[in-house]
């Protein structure tokens, strides 16, 4: 059975629609097992910035969890920030953590996803009603890491995305892991990105209420800019990202992976349902990038002279990717050693990826190069910093659930 855990927008109609999907695909070998989400901000927050997250209130949260439970869908709460400013080591911090966990238990939450090892042990020891799941931000990509977290009390582990296509590891881990393993099916990150740890840290600080502003501190586009500059400059990076096509899930089932996470917190309900349908149906037609998040490169349309570039369209033809992922399962390349002697993703990008306007692509690249130099070389003024914080707070305030 393919068990899916999916993000929730916390709207009442979403659970009804999700239950209908489960009913429709009851004989498919897949089901939505649980929802995941969190409050918008807090001292113990999740790894996403507040401005993207639904501002769900406590009573709304409790009703949502109960509604899901009535439909046979569990709820997984995200406490997956990689850092809590050492608040978990203080008297006040431990009290606040216990209060939050008590609220989760009383609300009917069944599991909690965490990235901090200390919290794995705390929760599994003091709140055994809650199943502890290790976040992908725990960066577990080896058997030793699986054993460490299992010994600390973890009952399931979401693997580091970097091992999504490492079938040598997955086969061994599937046999030897003492706990179930889970993979994220639609990550958009660069493969082998060593900037992601800090990117996750700054994103998490964007919803930490201990910090000035109440809804975390803003950050700039440095990492987003760097990621998409690399992708537009080297088109094979779109294929190297460790996503899993809906049609190819059987490759992971065959090595013992039965839990699949769909990324997309902050998306509207209809978009999340579209993702669920594709993976439950094990079929998708069109641009595979539509399953991998919004077109981030469009954030860099503005030219230095105040004009704006037309939209750049990037199309990754899912139909042209039949057989692409078989290579990783059958040939088991060691991708962490680099691509110089391989060329698999580069070859497939030539036949599956296209841009609506190559010259426009170069203009986007120029904008990104200029923007990244600005972010690195220019010190923001105090007024710009204050304006960024104000804008952040306003964006977070607009995420109210009605």
Phi, psi and omega in degrees: 000130174272112182261122183254139170245129191228152180287155178240141174271001178067026174262143183300320184293338183297317183292321176301315180293324179292320178297324177295322176297316179300320179293317181298323184253028183301331182257016185270349186086008178224154178204153171279111184276320185207156170265158169223152181175186182200173168291164186293323182208172178166168175296324174247095190248185177260185187264022177240147179291146185300329186293345179259352191257144177299134180273067184285137177272164185301314182294322175298317180300312181298317180296321182295315179297318180294320179297318178296316180300321179297336179263010179077022181245124182279172178233131178247121181266135183267117170239051194257023171295141178282354184202137178239033178055030181063017180296332181290352179262001183256161176302310182295320181297315180295324177296315181294323177296315180297322178296317179295314181296323176298316177300318181297316179297314180296333180278349180095012175296137184257338182211160181226130178261126183229160177243339182273120182304322180301321179290329175303312182291318180300310185290315181295331182275320187258344176227068184296348176293339184260126173285132180262124178247133178275130180290157171300338178286355168284349175056045178277113180222021180210160181297326179298319179295321176301313181295319180301310183291324178297319178295330179282348176123002180292142180251351176201150183228125172272115188291153170306132182302338182295341180258009179307323183249013178268084187287337174298313178293315185298321180296315180292315181296321179300328179276323190259343184295134178281353180228157177298148179248151184227147176233149174273126188275335187232050177289150181250355185295156171298145173290140177057038180277118180266008174264351189293331181298311180290326177301316177295324178296311183291327177296318180294324178294346177282002174222016182271113188287347177293340184270161182305132178108343176081330179241033177085179181252142179286163175218165185265189188267019186305308185290318176300315179299313182299317182298310186278339170296317179294320181292316180289332180281330182229091190300337179295341179297332177298326180274334180286335176309137192280045178284164178236122178293148175306322183289343188252012182300333181301332180297325180278324175301322183294340178255013171096013177269122182239359180241132185227129181254131176259121179278154178151025177298136183099346177283151173293159185304319183295328178288320178295319178297323178297319177297315180300316181299316182299316184281329174291320180283345184055039182201139178209139179240129176124215184275111182301332180298340177294341177268355189247027176099171182293157182288088188302331183296341180291349175291351185241039180278336188283127178276164181295338182268008178093350176278171183231136178286149172294162181299135172269125180257126177244125185238119175251103189288108182298325181295335181275001184256009176301122180095346183300314184279343176303326181304318183290323180287325186268320183265344180043060178293153177264084188295332182291348177271002177101174189247002189299329182257013184244280179083007182300308183293324178297317180296317181288331179295329181294333181254346184247343187245137177212155179245146181290338183203102181302323180291325176294322176303318179294327178291322175297318179300317179297319178298317181294319179298317179294318182295319182292326176294322177298314181296328182277319192264338184257128178277127180293147176285164177299323180293321178294322178296316179295320180295321179296319178295318179297316179297320179301313180297321180293320178296319179296320181295336181279357185270026182292139177265126182265000000 
